[in-house]
Each structure stands twice: as structure tokens, then as C-alpha cells.
Amino acid sequence: MARKATPASPSGKPSRRAPAKGARTKTAAKPVVTKTDAAGRRPRVRDARPKIERAALELFVNVGVDAATTREIAESAQVSEGALYRHYKGKEELALALFMETHNRLSVMLAEALGGTGTLDEKVHAAVAAYCALADEDFLLFSFHLVSLHKYLPYDRRREDDPVSVTEQIISGLMDAGAVPKGDPALKAAMALGVVMQAGQNKIYNRLPGPLSRHAPALARAVLAVLKS
């Protein structure tokens, strides 16, 4: 039996048969969009630095500075590894910069709160409230500072305006003024700071509920008990 000829179009070329009513038609495949250029490199990202720092904090807190790699930080931030090196020499410089950001803010905060006007009780409550507010403002950054004290505090040479020295100087002045009993300012400072730092550490490990500011009044009373002992 002879095969039917394909009907021709007005141009003389065979025409394609129209799809049957209700039949599905194939759609063209969408092009695959990659996050790399022709050379296999990630394109430059605007405002890469905050993304790098945030990704680094997550990794530093969760796996530790030693275990984290610059490649992992860059991948988590969705930037190239080269972008990280454009801002920092490596992960150690990045980690130290993040540590010192909180460390220096603590110095200013303690000097303002404890060195201001008011009674001893008012100053201590103000200092503890400011410490807790700083923690709650960015708990990830605060957590990194707290868990990294043993690693990065030696990099901060002893100076008059570091948080511990500020606290020691203020306590020494309180002793000279007769506001608190005489004793070793360094020991008193360590004990007073330990009250709030241990509470902060317990919160990091989910052993203390709610924002740290919720506990500020109780922590301030404990610090006053240390100072007046």
C-alpha cells in the first residue's frame, strides 16, 4: 500500500503536522546558570567582607578556628577564596580581627559605665546591663569572643584600656575611695568579670534560657557581692 505524502506548505516545503487537540507539547530546556565564569571562577561579589566575616564566625564557633579552612569560609560566604585574601592575609588575621572587634567595644563600654556618675550600685548595674546588651545584640560575635579568650587574649598586649585593665583600675579607685573593702584589684576584677562571663558561657551551651539581659539584675547583684566582700 502506498505511503501518504506529507502535505506541502505554501513555500513548497513539507509542513509539520499540528499537535492533536489536548496533546502536550515539549518546551525548550532552560539554560543552566552557573555561579562561575568561563574560566571556572566565581564572579566578584559586592560587599563580600561582611559575608566572609559572618561565614567565618559560624565556622569558628561551630568547628573551631583550627579546623575551619579558608576554602570552607569562602564557600559558605558564596565568594571566591581570592575575595577572602583581598581583605585578610588568612584565617588567623580574620579571626583575630573578629575577636578584637568585641574586645575593644567591651573596653569602651566598661569605661563609660563604671567611670560615670552615680552610686556604686548604679554603676555596676549599668555596666552589667551594657555587657548583656552587647551579648544580645550579636550573640554569634559575642560567643566567638568568649570561647576564644584563651587563644587570642595573649595577642592583646597589656594596655591601660583593655577590658581587664579598665576593670582593675576602677576597682582600685573604689578601694582608695573607701567604696569597697581593700584587697587585690586584679583578683577582685577577675572574680567580678567571672560572674558575667561564666553566665555568658553557659548561655552559649544552652544551659541558660532567654536573652542574657533577662539575667542582668541578678548578675549585677552577684558582682556587687564580690566587690563588697
N, CA, C and O of each residue as an XYZ file, in Angstrom:
916
protein
N       0.852     -1.196      0.000
C       0.000      0.000      0.000
C       0.886      1.244      0.000
O       1.854      1.305      0.757
N       0.576      2.224     -0.826
C       1.420      3.423     -0.954
C       1.303      4.290      0.280
O       0.208      4.491      0.805
N       2.486      4.831      0.769
C       2.523      5.725      1.926
C       1.992      7.100      1.538
O       2.299      7.621      0.466
N       1.179      7.687      2.440
C       0.615      9.010      2.176
C       1.712     10.058      2.113
O       2.648     10.030      2.913
N       1.604     10.961      1.188
C       2.595     12.043      1.082
C       2.316     13.100      2.125
O       1.164     13.385      2.454
N       3.404     13.687      2.648
C       3.258     14.768      3.631
C       2.795     16.018      2.924
O       3.407     16.427      1.938
N       1.711     16.646      3.407
C       1.233     17.850      2.718
C       2.269     18.952      2.736
O       2.992     19.144      3.713
N       2.320     19.673      1.621
C       3.323     20.731      1.500
C       2.773     22.046      1.976
O       1.564     22.276      1.925
N       3.670     22.935      2.450
C       3.302     24.286      2.848
C       3.282     25.159      1.619
O       3.749     24.739      0.560
N       2.754     26.367      1.730
C       2.755     27.260      0.555
C       4.133     27.491     -0.016
O       4.253     27.803     -1.201
N       5.191     27.348      0.790
C       6.560     27.572      0.285
C       7.087     26.394     -0.474
O       8.143     26.469     -1.102
N       6.337     25.271     -0.422
C       6.808     24.081     -1.110
C       7.514     23.102     -0.218
O       7.801     21.981     -0.638
N       7.804     23.495      1.004
C       8.485     22.607      1.943
C       7.457     21.820      2.716
O       6.351     22.309      2.947
N       7.801     20.593      3.128
C       6.849     19.800      3.918
C       6.500     20.538      5.183
O       7.377     21.094      5.844
N       5.225     20.550      5.531
C       4.806     21.229      6.767
C       4.730     20.250      7.901
O       4.469     19.064      7.702
N       4.971     20.779      9.155
C       4.887     19.919     10.336
C       3.427     19.750     10.719
O       2.644     20.699     10.667
N       3.072     18.537     11.103
C       1.699     18.266     11.481
C       1.384     18.959     12.795
O       2.178     18.884     13.732
N       0.266     19.617     12.885
C      -0.146     20.297     14.118
C      -0.436     19.271     15.184
O      -0.980     18.209     14.884
N      -0.080     19.568     16.452
C      -0.347     18.603     17.515
C      -1.834     18.403     17.701
O      -2.637     19.313     17.496
N      -2.180     17.202     18.092
C      -3.585     16.886     18.333
C      -4.101     17.708     19.482
O      -3.350     18.103     20.374
N      -5.397     17.964     19.452
C      -6.018     18.763     20.496
C      -5.829     18.095     21.858
O      -6.113     16.909     22.028
N      -5.339     18.886     22.830
C      -5.143     18.340     24.179
C      -3.799     17.674     24.383
O      -3.455     17.310     25.508
N      -3.016     17.504     23.296
C      -1.712     16.852     23.448
C      -0.721     17.821     24.052
O      -0.796     19.028     23.819
N       0.228     17.279     24.846
C       1.265     18.109     25.470
C       2.365     18.397     24.481
O       2.750     17.529     23.698
N       2.865     19.598     24.512
C       3.991     19.952     23.648
C       5.241     20.079     24.477
O       5.173     20.513     25.626
N       6.366     19.718     23.936
C       7.637     19.818     24.643
C       8.116     21.255     24.645
O       8.094     21.936     23.620
N       8.546     21.703     25.808
C       9.106     23.058     25.914
C      10.616     22.985     25.860
O      11.219     21.984     26.245
N      11.208     24.036     25.387
C      12.669     24.065     25.282
C      13.290     24.043     26.663
O      12.786     24.691     27.581
N      14.371     23.309     26.822
C      15.047     23.212     28.116
C      15.631     24.560     28.499
O      16.189     25.274     27.666
N      15.492     24.897     29.788
C      16.041     26.155     30.278
C      17.555     26.060     30.375
O      18.074     25.017     30.772
N      18.272     27.108     30.027
C      19.741     27.063     30.140
C      20.158     26.969     31.593
O      19.539     27.583     32.462
N      21.195     26.211     31.860
C      21.714     26.053     33.223
C      22.577     27.254     33.566
O      23.527     27.567     32.848
N      22.251     27.924     34.658
C      23.004     29.099     35.085
C      23.999     28.671     36.145
O      23.605     28.107     37.166
N      25.253     28.921     35.931
C      26.281     28.561     36.897
C      26.748     29.799     37.628
O      26.523     30.923     37.180
N      27.398     29.583     38.753
C      27.892     30.687     39.569
C      29.361     30.966     39.288
O      30.029     31.655     40.058
N      29.855     30.429     38.187
C      31.249     30.671     37.830
C      31.314     31.256     36.432
O      30.377     31.120     35.646
N      32.439     31.912     36.126
C      32.596     32.467     34.789
C      33.172     31.415     33.855
O      33.282     30.249     34.235
N      33.543     31.805     32.635
C      34.039     30.850     31.648
C      35.304     30.150     32.108
O      35.572     29.019     31.701
N      36.083     30.809     32.949
C      37.336     30.221     33.440
C      37.130     29.387     34.701
O      38.094     28.894     35.287
N      35.859     29.227     35.122
C      35.593     28.432     36.311
C      35.757     29.191     37.607
O      35.841     28.588     38.677
N      35.805     30.528     37.522
C      35.986     31.340     38.721
C      34.659     31.985     39.114
O      33.821     32.287     38.265
N      34.487     32.191     40.431
C      33.288     32.906     40.889
C      33.404     34.374     40.512
O      34.487     34.949     40.621
N      32.316     34.995     40.072
C      32.383     36.436     39.806
C      32.543     37.207     41.098
O      32.188     36.709     42.166
N      33.072     38.415     41.016
C      33.260     39.231     42.216
C      31.913     39.585     42.837
O      30.951     39.885     42.130
N      31.859     39.548     44.153
C      30.624     39.823     44.876
C      30.760     41.161     45.587
O      31.781     41.443     46.215
N      29.724     41.977     45.483
C      29.743     43.253     46.196
C      29.555     43.000     47.689
O      28.876     42.058     48.098
N      30.166     43.855     48.481
C      30.060     43.744     49.937
C      30.447     42.348     50.412
O      29.748     41.748     51.229
N      31.557     41.838     49.900
C      31.984     40.486     50.240
C      32.461     40.379     51.687
O      32.306     39.336     52.322
N      33.038     41.453     52.199
C      33.646     41.386     53.533
C      32.654     40.975     54.627
O      32.961     40.055     55.386
N      31.469     41.615     54.747
C      30.524     41.178     55.784
C      30.108     39.720     55.628
O      29.916     39.020     56.622
N      29.967     39.257     54.379
C      29.582     37.870     54.145
C      30.690     36.914     54.590
O      30.427     35.862     55.173
N      31.922     37.303     54.303
C      33.072     36.495     54.714
C      33.143     36.414     56.232
O      33.337     35.336     56.794
N      32.986     37.552     56.892
C      33.083     37.584     58.357
C      31.973     36.773     59.010
O      32.204     36.087     60.006
N      30.765     36.850     58.449
C      29.649     36.101     59.027
C      29.858     34.606     58.852
O      29.642     33.828     59.782
N      30.275     34.209     57.667
C      30.521     32.788     57.406
C      31.650     32.268     58.297
O      31.590     31.150     58.808
N      32.676     33.095     58.474
C      33.803     32.694     59.330
C      33.356     32.507     60.769
O      33.751     31.538     61.418
N      32.533     33.423     61.281
C      32.042     33.307     62.656
C      31.292     32.001     62.861
O      31.495     31.313     63.862
N      30.427     31.659     61.913
C      29.650     30.419     62.017
C      30.581     29.216     62.124
O      30.392     28.342     62.971
N      31.579     29.183     61.264
C      32.508     28.049     61.266
C      33.414     28.057     62.485
O      33.670     27.008     63.075
N      33.903     29.233     62.868
C      34.799     29.316     64.017
C      34.110     28.862     65.300
O      34.715     28.180     66.126
N      32.840     29.241     65.465
C      32.112     28.859     66.671
C      31.738     27.379     66.643
O      31.791     26.702     67.670
N      31.358     26.876     65.459
C      30.863     25.502     65.375
C      31.953     24.443     65.285
O      31.829     23.371     65.878
N      33.033     24.741     64.536
C      34.079     23.721     64.372
C      35.431     24.162     64.918
O      36.329     23.335     65.081
N      35.591     25.466     65.204
C      36.857     25.962     65.724
C      37.707     26.590     64.637
O      37.594     26.234     63.464
N      38.549     27.517     65.026
C      39.411     28.219     64.070
C      40.394     27.254     63.419
O      40.626     27.327     62.213
N      40.970     26.356     64.204
C      41.971     25.442     63.662
C      41.388     24.508     62.611
O      42.054     24.197     61.623
N      40.158     24.057     62.810
C      39.546     23.099     61.883
C      39.003     23.772     60.628
O      38.997     23.164     59.558
N      38.553     25.005     60.740
C      37.978     25.709     59.588
C      39.068     26.043     58.565
O      40.209     26.312     58.941
N      38.725     26.026     57.293
C      39.671     26.376     56.230
C      39.165     27.604     55.476
O      37.977     27.923     55.512
N      40.081     28.284     54.797
C      39.688     29.459     54.015
C      38.752     29.054     52.881
O      37.872     29.827     52.502
N      38.928     27.867     52.341
C      38.040     27.402     51.274
C      36.619     27.226     51.803
O      35.657     27.622     51.145
N      36.486     26.635     52.987
C      35.164     26.436     53.581
C      34.496     27.778     53.890
O      33.295     27.950     53.685
N      35.289     28.714     54.383
C      34.744     30.043     54.688
C      34.237     30.698     53.410
O      33.132     31.241     53.385
N      35.042     30.649     52.344
C      34.660     31.263     51.073
C      33.411     30.598     50.493
O      32.510     31.287     50.015
N      33.352     29.273     50.532
C      32.184     28.557     50.001
C      30.925     28.898     50.788
O      29.855     29.084     50.208
N      31.057     28.978     52.111
C      29.908     29.309     52.942
C      29.427     30.741     52.675
O      28.230     31.022     52.719
N      30.371     31.632     52.401
C      30.032     33.035     52.108
C      29.619     33.242     50.656
O      29.155     34.318     50.280
N      29.795     32.177     49.826
C      29.480     32.232     48.396
C      30.316     33.294     47.682
O      29.819     34.061     46.857
N      31.591     33.308     48.030
C      32.547     34.177     47.351
C      33.758     33.331     46.978
O      33.878     32.182     47.402
N      34.637     33.900     46.195
C      35.859     33.178     45.847
C      36.841     33.230     47.018
O      36.774     34.123     47.863
N      37.735     32.273     47.048
C      38.763     32.281     48.092
C      39.658     33.509     47.943
O      40.181     34.038     48.924
N      39.822     33.952     46.695
C      40.623     35.148     46.452
C      40.008     36.383     47.087
O      40.723     37.289     47.516
N      38.661     36.421     47.149
C      37.990     37.565     47.770
C      38.347     37.641     49.246
O      38.519     38.732     49.790
N      38.458     36.496     49.892
C      38.843     36.483     51.309
C      40.242     37.064     51.471
O      40.494     37.866     52.370
N      41.155     36.643     50.581
C      42.531     37.113     50.695
C      42.700     38.583     50.290
O      43.722     39.201     50.593
N      41.711     39.127     49.618
C      41.780     40.561     49.310
C      41.530     41.399     50.565
O      41.950     42.553     50.641
N      40.849     40.815     51.540
C      40.534     41.546     52.775
C      41.412     41.127     53.950
O      41.703     41.937     54.830
N      41.832     39.869     53.965
C      42.629     39.349     55.084
C      43.770     38.478     54.547
O      43.647     37.846     53.498
N      44.870     38.460     55.283
C      46.010     37.643     54.875
C      45.711     36.159     55.022
O      46.328     35.336     54.345
N      44.787     35.811     55.882
C      44.420     34.420     56.108
C      43.404     34.324     57.222
O      42.932     35.342     57.731
N      43.065     33.108     57.603
C      42.002     32.933     58.606
C      42.434     33.400     59.995
O      41.586     33.803     60.791
N      43.722     33.358     60.303
C      44.174     33.807     61.618
C      43.994     35.310     61.781
O      43.554     35.776     62.832
N      44.334     36.065     60.745
C      44.143     37.511     60.801
C      42.650     37.833     60.875
O      42.249     38.749     61.592
N      41.836     37.089     60.145
C      40.391     37.278     60.168
C      39.833     36.983     61.557
O      39.024     37.751     62.078
N      40.261     35.873     62.159
C      39.776     35.501     63.489
C      40.181     36.533     64.537
O      39.375     36.896     65.394
N      41.414     37.001     64.474
C      41.882     37.993     65.449
C      41.120     39.305     65.298
O      40.797     39.950     66.296
N      40.829     39.707     64.060
C      40.074     40.938     63.831
C      38.668     40.837     64.421
O      38.172     41.796     65.012
N      38.029     39.685     64.265
C      36.690     39.481     64.815
C      36.724     39.467     66.341
O      35.820     39.994     66.989
N      37.754     38.871     66.906
C      37.908     38.837     68.364
C      38.086     40.253     68.915
O      37.431     40.637     69.885
N      38.976     41.022     68.290
C      39.289     42.354     68.799
C      38.131     43.330     68.634
O      38.037     44.308     69.376
N      37.253     43.078     67.677
C      36.088     43.952     67.498
C      35.252     43.992     68.779
O      34.877     45.068     69.244
N      34.962     42.818     69.347
C      34.199     42.760     70.597
C      35.055     43.194     71.776
O      34.568     43.882     72.674
N      36.315     42.802     71.785
C      37.208     43.099     72.903
C      37.336     44.613     73.111
O      37.276     45.099     74.240
N      37.512     45.342     72.022
C      37.664     46.797     72.121
C      36.347     47.478     72.505
O      36.346     48.478     73.223
N      35.244     46.937     72.029
C      33.947     47.509     72.416
C      33.689     47.314     73.913
O      33.102     48.179     74.563
N      34.124     46.191     74.447
C      33.969     45.942     75.882
C      34.763     46.956     76.694
O      34.303     47.416     77.739
N      35.944     47.301     76.223
C      36.768     48.294     76.927
C      36.042     49.622     77.040
O      35.976     50.212     78.119
N      35.500     50.089     75.932
C      34.791     51.372     75.905
C      33.552     51.314     76.788
O      33.272     52.245     77.543
N      32.817     50.221     76.687
C      31.581     50.062     77.447
C      31.833     50.074     78.951
O      31.121     50.754     79.690
N      32.835     49.335     79.410
C      33.142     49.283     80.839
C      33.630     50.630     81.358
O      33.254     51.051     82.451
N      34.460     51.298     80.579
C      34.973     52.612     80.994
C      33.833     53.621     81.132
O      33.813     54.414     82.073
N      32.894     53.589     80.201
C      31.769     54.533     80.247
C      30.829     54.232     81.417
O      30.389     55.144     82.118
N      30.523     52.944     81.624
C      29.553     52.570     82.658
C      30.133     52.706     84.063
O      29.505     53.295     84.943
N      31.331     52.162     84.273
C      31.915     52.178     85.613
C      32.574     53.510     85.955
O      32.731     53.840     87.130
N      32.953     54.264     84.955
C      33.619     55.539     85.209
C      32.674     56.726     85.238
O      33.107     57.863     85.422
N      31.383     56.467     85.056
C      30.419     57.557     85.037
C      30.013     58.000     86.430
O      30.616     57.610     87.430
N      28.979     58.821     86.470
C      28.483     59.320     87.757
C      27.480     58.332     88.339
O      26.979     57.446     87.645
N      27.201     58.503     89.624
C      26.230     57.640     90.277
C      26.845     56.847     91.404
O      28.054     56.906     91.629
N      26.016     56.108     92.110
C      26.500     55.280     93.215
C      27.166     54.027     92.663
O      27.068     53.730     91.472
N      27.839     53.302     93.535
C      28.483     52.049     93.126
C      27.449     51.091     92.555
O      27.674     50.471     91.515
N      26.310     50.970     93.239
C      25.266     50.054     92.763
C      24.786     50.442     91.365
O      24.601     49.582     90.504
N      24.586     51.736     91.149
C      24.108     52.201     89.842
C      25.145     51.925     88.753
O      24.784     51.522     87.647
N      26.415     52.135     89.051
C      27.467     51.898     88.066
C      27.561     50.422     87.690
O      27.678     50.077     86.514
N      27.509     49.561     88.698
C      27.619     48.121     88.436
C      26.415     47.636     87.641
O      26.572     46.866     86.694
N      25.223     48.073     88.009
C      24.029     47.679     87.248
C      24.109     48.168     85.808
O      23.704     47.460     84.886
N      24.634     49.383     85.610
C      24.775     49.929     84.253
C      25.797     49.134     83.439
O      25.577     48.864     82.259
N      26.915     48.758     84.072
C      27.958     48.004     83.377
C      27.473     46.615     82.985
O      27.712     46.160     81.867
N      26.793     45.945     83.907
C      26.304     44.594     83.619
C      25.212     44.641     82.550
O      25.166     43.791     81.661
N      24.340     45.637     82.644
C      23.281     45.781     81.634
C      23.886     46.018     80.252
O      23.408     45.462     79.263
N      24.934     46.842     80.177
C      25.587     47.120     78.900
C      26.275     45.867     78.351
O      26.240     45.613     77.147
N      26.894     45.094     79.227
C      27.555     43.842     78.820
C      26.524     42.881     78.224
O      26.754     42.295     77.166
N      25.402     42.725     78.900
C      24.364     41.805     78.440
C      23.738     42.292     77.132
O      23.419     41.488     76.257
N      23.565     43.607     77.003
C      23.006     44.160     75.764
C      23.943     43.923     74.589
O      23.490     43.640     73.479
N      25.254     44.037     74.828
C      26.243     43.773     73.785
C      26.166     42.309     73.354
O      26.267     42.000     72.166
N      25.989     41.421     74.314
C      25.871     39.996     74.003
C      24.636     39.716     73.166
O      24.705     38.981     72.181
N      23.517     40.293     73.547
C      22.258     40.037     72.849
C      22.201     40.679     71.471
O      21.483     40.208     70.590
N      22.955     41.751     71.288
C      22.969     42.470     70.004
C      23.469     41.573     68.881
O      22.903     41.578     67.788
N      24.509     40.813     69.134
C      25.075     39.901     68.130
C      25.681     38.729     68.886
O      26.880     38.707     69.162
N      24.842     37.758     69.219
C      25.303     36.695     70.109
C      26.352     35.799     69.456
O      27.184     35.213     70.150
N      26.319     35.689     68.138
C      27.330     34.879     67.460
C      28.710     35.501     67.623
O      29.674     34.808     67.949
N      28.806     36.815     67.395
C      30.082     37.516     67.560
C      30.531     37.487     69.015
O      31.710     37.278     69.300
N      29.595     37.695     69.933
C      29.889     37.644     71.360
C      30.375     36.251     71.763
O      31.328     36.121     72.532
N      29.722     35.216     71.245
C      30.106     33.841     71.561
C      31.529     33.550     71.120
O      32.307     32.933     71.848
N      31.863     34.010     69.897
C      33.226     33.780     69.409
C      34.255     34.433     70.315
O      35.290     33.837     70.615
N      33.976     35.653     70.752
C      34.906     36.338     71.649
C      35.086     35.563     72.935
O      36.208     35.394     73.412
N      33.990     35.093     73.496
C      34.045     34.433     74.795
C      34.770     33.091     74.732
O      35.567     32.773     75.615
N      34.499     32.311     73.698
C      35.127     30.985     73.613
C      36.564     31.069     73.100
O      37.289     30.075     73.124
N      36.979     32.254     72.636
C      38.331     32.406     72.075
C      39.280     33.188     72.975
O      40.413     33.469     72.586
N      38.828     33.539     74.168
C      39.673     34.333     75.068
C      41.026     33.674     75.297
O      42.058     34.345     75.267
N      41.027     32.372     75.524
C      42.284     31.680     75.837
C      43.244     31.699     74.648
O      44.460     31.633     74.827
N      42.698     31.789     73.441
C      43.529     31.729     72.240
C      44.065     33.094     71.827
O      45.221     33.216     71.421
N      43.214     34.133     71.931
C      43.589     35.429     71.378
C      43.922     36.502     72.407
O      44.472     37.541     72.042
N      43.610     36.286     73.667
C      43.947     37.284     74.672
C      45.458     37.546     74.744
O      45.859     38.690     74.957
N      46.306     36.524     74.573
C      47.752     36.797     74.576
C      48.207     37.753     73.479
O      49.247     38.398     73.614
N      47.424     37.853     72.375
C      47.788     38.789     71.306
C      47.546     40.235     71.720
O      48.142     41.160     71.167
N      46.662     40.418     72.702
C      46.338     41.771     73.148
C      47.292     42.146     74.272
O      47.082     41.787     75.431
N      48.336     42.870     73.913
C      49.322     43.232     74.931
C      48.646     44.012     76.055
O      47.677     44.738     75.833
N      49.169     43.847     77.244
C      48.582     44.547     78.390
C      48.668     46.052     78.168
O      49.750     46.598     77.955
N      47.533     46.707     78.218
C      47.472     48.148     77.995
C      46.459     48.735     78.963
O      45.709     47.999     79.605
N      46.435     50.040     79.070
C      45.571     50.686     80.047
C      44.089     50.588     79.694
O      43.229     50.675     80.570
N      43.797     50.408     78.407
C      42.395     50.446     78.008
C      41.838     49.087     77.561
O      40.811     49.041     76.884
N      42.505     47.973     77.933
C      41.880     46.684     77.655
C      40.833     46.413     78.736
O      40.940     46.978     79.825
N      39.822     45.568     78.481
C      38.718     45.402     79.433
C      39.138     45.031     80.850
O      38.583     45.550     81.818
N      40.110     44.142     80.974
C      40.536     43.707     82.306
C      41.245     44.842     83.043
O      40.985     45.080     84.223
N      42.141     45.542     82.343
C      42.870     46.644     82.974
C      41.923     47.771     83.384
O      42.091     48.369     84.447
N      40.923     48.062     82.539
C      39.933     49.089     82.873
C      39.217     48.715     84.164
O      39.036     49.554     85.047
N      38.807     47.445     84.272
C      38.099     46.986     85.468
C      38.992     47.057     86.699
O      38.546     47.481     87.766
N      40.243     46.647     86.561
C      41.189     46.693     87.685
C      41.396     48.129     88.165
O      41.407     48.390     89.368
N      41.560     49.063     87.219
C      41.798     50.464     87.590
C      40.601     51.046     88.333
O      40.766     51.767     89.317
N      39.412     50.737     87.866
C      38.211     51.273     88.501
C      38.036     50.689     89.897
O      37.678     51.405     90.831
N      38.284     49.399     90.039
C      38.173     48.758     91.359
C      39.215     49.325     92.311
O      38.930     49.550     93.487
N      40.422     49.555     91.803
C      41.473     50.143     92.630
C      41.061     51.526     93.127
O      41.293     51.872     94.285
N      40.441     52.320     92.234
C      39.958     53.640     92.631
C      38.855     53.559     93.669
O      38.798     54.388     94.577
N      37.981     52.574     93.549
C      36.907     52.371     94.532
C      37.484     51.999     95.896
O      36.969     52.419     96.932
N      38.554     51.211     95.887
C      39.212     50.832     97.142
C      39.838     52.062     97.802
O      39.716     52.262     99.011
N      40.514     52.887     96.984
C      41.153     54.093     97.529
C      40.126     55.056     98.101
O      40.398     55.766     99.069
N      38.940     55.076     97.495
C      37.881     55.980     97.959
C      37.094     55.410     99.131
O      36.240     56.087     99.703
N      37.387     54.162     99.485
C      36.683     53.529    100.597
C      35.297     53.010    100.233
O      34.509     52.674    101.117
N      34.988     52.942     98.921
C      33.670     52.457     98.488
C      33.557     50.946     98.587
O      32.462     50.409     98.754
N      34.692     50.257     98.485
C      34.720     48.795     98.639
C      35.918     48.450     99.522
O      36.869     49.226     99.614
N      35.871     47.273    100.178
C      36.984     46.894    101.057
C      38.309     46.787    100.304
O      38.334     46.489     99.110
N      39.395     47.030    101.009
C      40.729     46.907    100.429
C      40.991     45.456    100.041
O      40.461     44.527    100.651
N      41.806     45.286     99.031
C      42.165     43.946     98.582
C      42.994     44.040     97.315
O      43.498     45.107     96.963
N      43.128     42.919     96.640
C      43.885     42.876     95.388
C      42.949     43.229     94.230
O      42.039     42.456     93.930
N      43.148     44.386     93.566
C      42.252     44.780     92.472
C      42.189     43.750     91.346
O      41.137     43.548     90.740
N      43.320     43.101     91.069
C      43.352     42.114     89.989
C      42.467     40.919     90.320
O      41.755     40.410     89.455
N      42.513     40.472     91.576
C      41.694     39.331     91.989
C      40.211     39.711     91.973
O      39.370     38.955     91.486
N      39.908     40.881     92.509
C      38.512     41.334     92.534
C      37.964     41.477     91.114
O      36.819     41.111     90.846
N      38.785     42.010     90.206
C      38.358     42.169     88.815
C      38.087     40.809     88.178
O      37.089     40.635     87.477
N      38.972     39.850     88.420
C      38.793     38.511     87.860
C      37.515     37.861     88.383
O      36.786     37.220     87.626
N      37.244     38.028     89.679
C      36.049     37.441     90.270
C      34.782     38.106     89.735
O      33.802     37.430     89.423
N      34.810     39.435     89.631
C      33.637     40.168     89.152
C      33.341     39.852     87.685
O      32.192     39.611     87.314
N      34.388     39.856     86.853
C      34.201     39.530     85.439
C      33.754     38.083     85.266
O      32.987     37.763     84.358
N      34.243     37.216     86.147
C      33.868     35.801     86.061
C      32.382     35.564     86.232
O      31.827     34.629     85.656
N      31.737     36.407     87.020
C      30.291     36.254     87.243
C      29.535     36.348     85.921
O      28.721     35.480     85.605
N      29.802     37.396     85.151
C      29.058     37.598     83.909
C      29.588     36.715     82.779
O      28.818     36.268     81.928
N      30.897     36.462     82.766
C      31.464     35.653     81.686
C      31.025     34.200     81.781
O      30.755     33.566     80.761
N      30.950     33.668     82.991
C      30.504     32.288     83.147
C      29.029     32.154     82.762
O      28.625     31.157     82.164
N      28.238     33.157     83.106
C      26.828     33.143     82.704
C      26.715     33.168     81.179
O      25.903     32.448     80.598
N      27.539     34.007     80.535
C      27.536     34.066     79.083
C      27.943     32.748     78.462
O      27.356     32.320     77.468
N      28.933     32.105     79.031
C      29.387     30.818     78.506
C      28.306     29.748     78.657
O      28.113     28.928     77.759
N      27.605     29.754     79.783
C      26.518     28.793     79.964
C      25.407     29.007     78.944
O      24.772     28.051     78.497
N      25.176     30.258     78.580
C      24.159     30.539     77.563
C      24.594     30.002     76.203
O      23.770     29.490     75.444
N      25.881     30.117     75.894
C      26.394     29.594     74.628
C      26.067     28.113     74.490
O      25.712     27.646     73.407
N      26.190     27.377     75.592
C      25.956     25.936     75.561
C      24.533     25.569     75.987
O      24.266     24.460     76.451
N      23.628     26.542     75.812
C      22.193     26.321     76.055
C      21.879     25.844     77.471
O      20.958     25.054     77.679
N      22.641     26.322     78.424
C      22.386     25.984     79.821
C      21.750     27.147     80.571
O      21.506     27.069     81.776
N      21.484     28.228     79.837
C      20.858     29.408     80.434
C      19.805     29.907     79.454
O      20.150     30.247     78.322
N      18.526     29.963     79.847
C      17.462     30.312     78.902
C      17.352     31.806     78.653
O      17.797     32.628     79.454
N      16.742     32.137     77.514
C      16.403     33.525     77.211
C      17.600     34.396     76.895
O      18.739     33.934     76.961
N      17.355     35.664     76.549
C      18.455     36.606     76.316
C      19.217     36.860     77.609
O      18.657     36.754     78.701
N      20.487     37.194     77.481
C      21.315     37.412     78.673
C      20.810     38.607     79.476
O      20.966     38.642     80.697
N      20.215     39.575     78.810
C      19.706     40.768     79.506
C      18.649     40.427     80.545
O      18.472     41.162     81.516
N      17.952     39.328     80.350
C      16.947     38.914     81.330
C      17.583     38.676     82.697
O      16.930     38.854     83.725
N      18.841     38.280     82.713
C      19.520     37.917     83.954
C      20.400     39.043     84.497
O      21.075     38.868     85.512
N      20.394     40.203     83.823
C      21.276     41.310     84.205
C      21.114     41.747     85.662
O      22.132     41.935     86.328
N      19.902     41.920     86.202
C      19.774     42.358     87.599
C      20.402     41.381     88.588
O      21.080     41.800     89.526
N      20.181     40.076     88.385
C      20.753     39.069     89.280
C      22.276     39.051     89.173
O      22.971     38.911     90.179
N      22.793     39.191     87.953
C      24.242     39.199     87.750
C      24.864     40.428     88.406
O      25.938     40.336     89.002
N      24.206     41.568     88.301
C      24.723     42.797     88.918
C      24.789     42.651     90.438
O      25.756     43.089     91.061
N      23.770     42.039     91.035
C      23.789     41.827     92.493
C      24.939     40.915     92.904
O      25.556     41.109     93.951
N      25.218     39.914     92.063
C      26.327     38.990     92.356
C      27.670     39.712     92.257
O      28.559     39.481     93.077
N      27.822     40.583     91.258
C      29.062     41.345     91.107
C      29.262     42.282     92.311
O      30.376     42.419     92.817
N      28.190     42.915     92.758
C      28.277     43.800     93.929
C      28.674     43.014     95.172
O      29.438     43.505     96.003
N      28.158     41.798     95.299
C      28.517     40.955     96.440
C      30.016     40.653     96.425
O      30.665     40.630     97.471
N      30.556     40.422     95.228
C      32.000     40.162     95.096
C      32.802     41.411     95.501
O      33.764     41.316     96.263
N      32.403     42.557     94.994
C      33.132     43.788     95.251
C      33.082     44.190     96.727
O      34.053     44.732     97.255
N      31.979     43.933     97.382
C      31.808     44.361     98.767
C      32.287     43.307     99.766
O      32.210     43.530    100.974
N      32.767     42.192     99.298
C      33.224     41.124    100.192
C      34.645     41.387    100.694
O      35.188     40.589    101.457
